[in-house]
Amino acid sequence: MLAGLTDALQQALDAALSPDGLASGQVRDLRRLSGGASQETWAFDRVSRGGTRPLILRRAPPGAAQRGSDGPGLAAEAVLIALAGAAGVPVPEVVAVLRPEHGLGDGFIMQRLPGETLGRRIAAAHRPALAWQCGQALARIHALPAAGLPALRCTQPRAEVDHLRQWHARHGSVRPVFQLALRWLADHAPGDVSPALVHGDFRNGNLMVDLDDAVNPLRGVLDWELAYRGDPMADLGWLCVNAWRYGQSQRVVGGFGTLDELFAGYRAAGGQVDADRVFWWQLLGTLRWGVICESMGHAWATGAEPVMEKAAIGRRASENEIDLLALIAPRPAPAAQPGVA
């Protein structure tokens, strides 16, 4: 069955690429990549007389609409990637956007960048330049003019709390810590701001990184399908959620950097940081990931997406309860013992 699927995909990809200015060639070495729980990601090579071009297909999986991500769609994601690239954000080149006649569903084809995306490997060491570059990239994203953006959801802090409350309620689960977090977020919600473009999923795991380059390690910002317009501090807070530190909790920024490094890069590119808002969004982001985990478990349980990965991620909702409690009611540092250095 997999071989038949691969053959059909190869033929469809070849047809999709030919009208878009690529020389006639063949699709080879097509393979499904691990990761990408929200979208299907396939790697392949396009071989023609001009040489071999490494490419990526990103498309929505069957049943994705039932998960309710509220994203703008993959066609809009392709537009955002192109706009960000023109503003100096490191991104892959978009080669083709899928159309209905291609028979491949909703998605696009882009350049395959070299580097590492596995979060645990990226978080294996302190990478101050990476944290600084992340701040710089985010400031440039947030500065993109609204006039050129595709249609995006626009929201403010209190609306996001209500959105998460409703999203959580749809899954029918009972989690007192989630209810506590919703109450805390509502009680401490910051005021509205002038909306900026928010990447929506800027985190370790959605970054292409050169692990051997200590000066310029950030090669690409990926996965823009959750972009919206709102508070730019949301992106900084999301990057600091504990789930994206991959066990390196002492390094708050993605497990690889510090807040000072992130903020310095953001300010160097013209951005203004509000640390209190960043913390609020970090806590909301922790709850958000918990609700996303719930939604994936729900999609598996209902049969909408009968993939074991969804069930495994669904079980991780409980991890976010621990992280939420650590943020809402952090434990005091232990008192020094007499006579103990």
Secondary structure, DSSP 8 states (H G I E B T S, - for coil): -HHHHHHHHHHHHHHHHGGGT--SEEEEEEEE-S--SSSEEEEEEEEETTEEEEEEEEE--TTGGGG------HHHHHHHHHHHHHTT-----EEEE--GGGSS-SEEEEE---SB--HHHHTTS--HHHHHHHHHHHHHHHTS-GGGS-S--B--HHHHHHHHHHHHHHTT---HHHHHHHHHHHHT-------EEE-S--STTSEEE-TT-SSS-EEEE---TT-EEE-THHHHHHHT-GGGGTT-TTSTBTTTB-HHHHHHHHHHTT----HHHHHHHHHHHHHHHHHHHHHHHHHHHTTSS--HHHHHHHTTHHHHHHHHHHHHS--------TT--
